[in-house]
Structures are given as C-alpha cells and as structure tokens.
Amino acid sequence: MIAKIEQLLKEVEAMHASNAEELEALRIKYLSKKGAINNLMADFRNVAAEQKKVVGMKLNELKTIAQDKINALKEQFENQDNGCDGVDLTRSAYPVELGTRHPLSIVKNEIIDIFARLGFSIAEGPEIEDDWHVFSALNFAEDHPARDMQDTFFIESHPDILLRTHTSSVQTRVMEASQPPIRIICPGRVYRNEAISYRAHCFFHQVEALYVDKEVSFTDLKQVLLLFAKEMFGADTKIRLRPSYFPFTEPSAEMDISCNICGGKGCPFCKHTGWVEILGCGMVDPNVLDANGIDSKIYSGYALGMGIERITNLKYQVKDLRMFSENDTRFLKEFEAAY
Ligand SMILES: [Zn+2]
C-alpha cells in the first residue's frame, strides 16, 4: 500500500499538461470518483489496524498534493488564456482627459499674435544671466537697488551670475549681436527675490518689445500702445501715459488703460479711479544703444514691457497669483473655452 502511494506521489509531482484538455484528463485519472487516489481510499479498509494511522496520513497527503498541483496547472492556463496576467480586457477603458492650455500661455500667445501682426519677431534668451546683460548694459547705476540681494537671486559663489529679473536682458543680447532695424518681442519667465503671497511671487512672466531704427519717435510708441490696448481689451479701450522713470529708457512712461471691468466708471478693481496700470515703456536711453554697439547718433528706439500675470488678471480677474503655478486642474479647466 505504502509503495503504491509513493508511486502515485511521484506521478502526481511529475504531472504536466500543455492544454486544458490534458489537464482535465489528469484530473479524471487521479482525482475523480473512479480515479487512482479514490481507488486507494477504497483499499484503505484492508490495511492492517496498526498501519492505518501512517497509511491514512500518507493518503491524505497525496490527495492534497494532487489537488494543489491540478489547481496550480489550472491557474497557469487561465492566465495564459488572455495573455495579460489577469487583466480583464473586456472592461471599458479609463476615460482620457484632454488637457487645456494654461491661462498665461493663452494670454502670452495673444500678445505675441498682436505684435507679430505689426512685424515683430520673437527673441529668447537664457534665464540664468550675468550682471552685464541684466543691469550694466541697460544703464543701471552701480548702486541701483535692483542689484541688491533683497531684490535679485544671485549665485552665492559667483555674484556675477543671477536669475534674470526682467526680459530686457534679451534686448541687450539681440542689440549686441545685430544692427537695426530691430523689431523684436521677448516673452519669458523672470525671477525676483520676493516673499510669495497672493499678489507677489518669486517668478512671473513678462513680454517686452523693442524697436530700433532710424527716426523712431515717441509717436510711434504711442500708436503701437493704443493699437495693442484696443486689440487686447476691446475697441472702446482708452489709454493714458504717465511720466515715470526706468534706467534704460528716457523719457519713460507708464501706461494705464480704462478699467475693462467697470468700463471706466470706477470699481474696487481699479480702486474707483476708472484706470488700471498695465505696462512700462519709453524711448531707449542713448546710453543703452551705445553700450550695446548701436550708434545713438543715427538710431533711436522704443521699448515696452508688461507682466503676463497682470494682463491675465485684467482679462480673467484671477485674485490670487499663486493659482497660476499650482497646477490645480479645476482652475486650469476654467480657461478651456478661452482659446
Ligand atoms: Zn474699474
């Protein structure tokens, strides 16, 4: 009896099936009612009483091993059947969500589009810059506060290297590498050493425009500004220029537009003045032209720059600047229809 059990055990352990039919044949041969193991069970009553315990244990062991082996082979076939390790190919697919364009990209592209129609081409430059291209070549005085660590991110071990604080550095790079006529627009990210709050961030985005040629005048600048404001905020938009100061332009001005939220009547957004500030501009300081290899006796130019976040705020009234960099899809999806 023991010898028979051992023989069957060897057979069971060597069981092999290459398809479901072979497996079923094995199950019938060993585990069915008239199978080999049940036949042994039937012989069990003839075993001598003193051997019953040992033989019984062996028989049960054989039956368990045979059952486990059949189950293991069966599982193997089931996984092979769909070829995907248990993945249910009949289940419907997860929906794929389409992304939307970021509001800052939408507005940046709108600004670029307006200037492109006026003949401006896009210029780009590095975000990690040196002092010359960000400050010195733009007529910043040695002791200008923008050069202070409080306002600008410098590389500690190399104080000449910094994160650009404005995209004007692209203007200097274009001027030093080419001669007028220059008509460029420079969109990009800039960095300031600011505490992050709802109205300030350590990085934001600018678009600057530069036009240098013979006989460029303030009139040209004003006309471009008016056209830009009307294209961007609607044909009824009015502009006004206030005198200002920037190191790189002379004269300099800041431009306000009639508040597009209240139509100029006065609201909390425009602090009840009817006007909102949107950009800085001016005639390129002759010192800047000369520092960048352009003869200021022959050429003149204008420059203007604006924050993309500021323009986006005016168009969409986003109250918290931080939302632009949080990548919350609930916020981003609100601009789905905007492009
Ligand atoms: Zn208003």
Boltz pocket constraint, residues with backbone or C-beta under 6 A from the ligand:
constraints:
  - pocket:
      binder: B
      contacts: [[A, 259], [A, 260], [A, 261], [A, 262], [A, 263], [A, 264], [A, 265], [A, 266], [A, 267], [A, 268], [A, 269], [A, 270], [A, 271], [A, 272], [A, 274], [A, 275]]
      max_distance: 6.0
